[in-house]
Amino acid sequence: MHQPQAEPRPSLYYRYQVHETAPAVADEQVQVLVVGAGPIGLVTALGLAQQGVRVVVLESELQVSEGSRAIVFTRRSMEILQQAGVADRITAKGLPWRFGNSFYRGQRVFRMEAPHREDDRFFPMTNLQQQYVEEYLLQALAAFPHAQVRWGHKVSRLLRNIDGDGDCDGADDAGQGPGVTLEIDTPGGTYVQQAPWVVAADGARSPLRTACGLKLEGAAYEGRFVIADIRIDLPLPTERLAFFDPPWNPGNTVLMHREPDSIWRVDYQLPPGETPEQALEPASLKARIDAQLALIGHAGVPWELDWSSVYSARALTLPRYVHGRIAFAGDAAHLLPIFGVRGANTGFQDAQNLAWKLAATVHGRAGPGLMSSYSHERVAAAREIVQEAGKSTRFMTPPTRGFRRLRDAVLSLSLTHEFVRPLYHWRTSRPHDYLDSPLNAAQDDSAAFDAGPVNGAPLPNFRWGEGFLLDRWCGTGAGRFTLLVDDEATLASCAGGQALGDVQTLVVPLALGGALGLRGPGSALLVRPDQHVCARWHAVTPARVQAALRRGLGHAA
């Protein structure tokens, strides 16, 4: 029988709530099971609940994640979290920033500056411990009576996983129709739960991925890092600090981030051959953190350890994210290096992409290509990130003697030659453009657009009056396509043709329309529920809108 963690592990500065275990009884009405109550699972569950899907979240533990874990959330993630209903709380608690500094031999050799306008809704980056984000998401989910979190419920076996064609990744039981059957272990007993769909958001070691016999593809790097959260008062701004080849850790790298509640994250690379157990010994942690504090001129400042862990740099992805009736998201689908804050931020984009497609499928609106488009779009995003992250990782943790010589040459030259300094900058996580998505409408006038987002790109969050454009995708906008025009005549012509159906319509001010590429009568953008453009016209017609909607829902073109 599964025994979940009965009491939270100690954290000096975060009070964990221990939840009661739900009864070991199947929910016969569930439409989607989400396995894992981390941030990715919860954002997915919220997206489904907002669209009227009865969703149950299974979590093997009795609390939110132990330790701060993910702490840096990008502007795009904040837009997704706004759609989930928690961005304001994260903004109020978190620490915004846009600058990063790289140091070598006591000299700042590179300063990264992320673009930011005064009227941007969110900063490029916001630092906040993952526990807070999870708590805010849980509180938002509690507002939906058709959503439930079952604490202390651990998936022990995959009994069946059958799609609509009878293909089975679990036991051969096609006679029961499409769906998934799981065996669930709890402190109160074991039960069997069936569901039409399952979302596997069960983390880096994903038991469901293992049960399906799936393998991640890509590269694992030898370098290991310690994450240590310490409580300390340092008179330093909220900026990323990176130290290359420090005297106390020769040949390696150290990162520092400020967090709320006077917590600082210190990440440092371990020398080859040192085990995680050795690295996390109190004496080892103290010696290295003291040495880093001395390096930045704060030797002897008292500090307390809040949490620590060890991680390895990996750049891996599943080749396909939908297997039978199980859809994988977040770390269950891919493992990405933290350099460039790619882990949770990539997972949020998975969750947003998946939630509206799965809701449309459950409600019977989706065509046969909609769920497969989740794999198409998000695997391509992960592979692009793997390629980018590999470059960053090879610079941070050189895997061979040749890479180390190249890295060391860049370090040395950067002291006196400015042209090499941008090599310190690793590309941070960014929204993926679904340029080749099968959901994008084919059109003959796209070349006429000289401004605005292209098909597949996310909609920019421009200011609109007292608010912002993407505010319209919250609340009643969840799960709906949106038609953007900049004049009433265009809207009337489309509505007159009865092409709109359950489509949100927005007439934007002329100045905003110009920034989006609209230019008066006949111009329109069609935007998906996840805020990505899927069609644009300068000569829109009801027939074009109807065809684009069908294509956007995965029906035949």
Protein Blocks (a to p, Z undefined) as FASTA:
>chain_A
ZZddfbdcddfkbccdddddddddddfkbfbdcehjbfklmmmmmmmmmnopacddddfb
fbdcedjkjabdcfklmmmmmmnopmmmmmmmmccdfbdcddeehiafbdcdddddfklf
bdfbdcddfklmmmmmmmmmmmpmkbccdehiacfbdfbdcdfkopafbdcdfknopadd
dddddfkbccddddfbdcdfebjklmklmmnopaceddddfbdcddddddddddbddddd
ddehifklghiacdddddehhiacddddddehiafklmmpmklmmmmmmmmmmmnopghi
acddfbdcdddddddddfbfbehjaccehjllpccdfehplmlmmmmmmmmmmmmmmmmm
mnopacfklmmmmmmmmmmmmmmmmmmmmmmmmmmmccbfklmmmmmmmmmmmmmmmklm
mmmpccdddddddfkgckbccdfklmmpggdjdehiacddddehjbcfklmmghjlgopa
cdddfbfklmmmmmmnopnmpadcddddfklmmmnopacehiacdddfkopafbdcfbdc
fklmmmmmmmmnopaZZ
